[in-house]
Amino acid sequence: MSFLEVILLLVIASICGSIGRAIVGYSHGGCLVSIALGFIGALLGSWIARGLDLPLVFTVTIGNQPFPILWSIIGSALFVAVISLISGRR
């Protein structure tokens, strides 16, 4: 992967993580948290999709690496919901 592909992947993960946080309404953290949530959401969402035998609906391929946009948003929203339930409201 080139440097530009890595930056593009980080931007897409950040957008997916931000959308997942906005869906849940939990807004602690900044850009790095959104990037981490995007990648965790992609892993969690892809794992759920494989477990339920669902297709990868909206996938972007960057440098021969597929990144599931829809499952990343769904996975990050689920992950943020669990985090907000555990930590509670402040």
C-alpha positions as CSV (number, residue, x, y, z in Angstrom):
1,M,0.0,0.0,0.0
2,S,1.2,3.5,-0.8
3,F,1.1,6.4,1.5
4,L,-1.8,7.9,-0.3
5,E,-3.8,4.7,0.0
6,V,-3.2,4.6,3.7
7,I,-4.3,8.2,4.1
8,L,-7.4,7.5,2.0
9,L,-8.2,4.5,4.1
10,L,-7.8,6.5,7.4
11,V,-10.2,9.2,6.0
12,I,-12.8,6.7,5.0
13,A,-12.6,4.9,8.4
14,S,-12.9,8.3,10.2
15,I,-16.0,9.2,8.3
16,C,-17.6,5.8,9.0
17,G,-16.7,6.0,12.7
18,S,-18.1,9.5,12.9
19,I,-21.4,8.4,11.3
20,G,-21.6,5.5,13.7
21,R,-21.0,7.9,16.6
22,A,-23.6,10.3,15.3
23,I,-26.2,7.5,15.0
24,V,-25.8,6.5,18.6
25,G,-25.4,10.1,19.9
26,Y,-22.2,9.4,21.8
27,S,-19.6,12.0,21.1
28,H,-16.6,11.6,23.4
29,G,-13.2,11.7,21.6
30,G,-11.9,13.3,18.5
31,C,-10.7,12.3,15.0
32,L,-8.4,9.5,16.2
33,V,-11.3,7.9,18.1
34,S,-13.4,8.1,14.9
35,I,-10.6,6.4,12.9
36,A,-10.4,3.7,15.6
37,L,-14.1,3.3,15.6
38,G,-14.2,3.0,11.9
39,F,-11.7,0.2,11.9
40,I,-13.3,-1.6,14.8
41,G,-16.7,-1.2,13.2
42,A,-15.4,-2.7,10.0
43,L,-14.0,-5.7,11.8
44,L,-17.2,-6.1,14.0
45,G,-19.6,-5.5,11.1
46,S,-17.8,-7.9,8.7
47,W,-17.7,-10.5,11.4
48,I,-21.5,-10.1,12.0
49,A,-22.2,-10.2,8.3
50,R,-20.1,-13.4,7.8
51,G,-21.8,-15.0,10.8
52,L,-25.3,-14.2,9.5
53,D,-24.3,-15.0,5.9
54,L,-25.1,-11.5,4.7
55,P,-23.4,-9.9,1.6
56,L,-20.9,-7.1,1.7
57,V,-23.2,-4.5,0.2
58,F,-21.1,-1.3,-0.2
59,T,-17.4,-2.1,-0.3
60,V,-14.6,0.2,-1.4
61,T,-11.4,-1.4,-2.6
62,I,-8.2,0.6,-1.8
63,G,-4.9,-0.9,-2.7
64,N,-6.4,-4.4,-3.2
65,Q,-7.9,-4.2,0.3
66,P,-11.7,-4.2,0.5
67,F,-13.2,-1.9,3.1
68,P,-16.9,-2.5,3.9
69,I,-18.5,0.9,4.3
70,L,-22.0,-0.1,5.3
71,W,-20.8,-2.8,7.8
72,S,-18.2,-0.4,9.2
73,I,-21.0,2.1,10.0
74,I,-23.2,-0.6,11.5
75,G,-20.4,-2.2,13.5
76,S,-19.1,1.2,14.8
77,A,-22.7,2.2,15.9
78,L,-23.1,-1.2,17.7
79,F,-19.7,-0.8,19.3
80,V,-20.3,2.8,20.4
81,A,-23.7,1.8,21.8
82,V,-22.1,-0.9,23.9
83,I,-19.4,1.5,25.1
84,S,-22.0,4.1,26.0
85,L,-24.0,1.5,28.0
86,I,-21.0,0.4,29.9
87,S,-19.6,3.9,30.7
88,G,-22.9,5.6,31.2
89,R,-23.8,9.2,30.6
90,R,-21.8,12.0,32.2
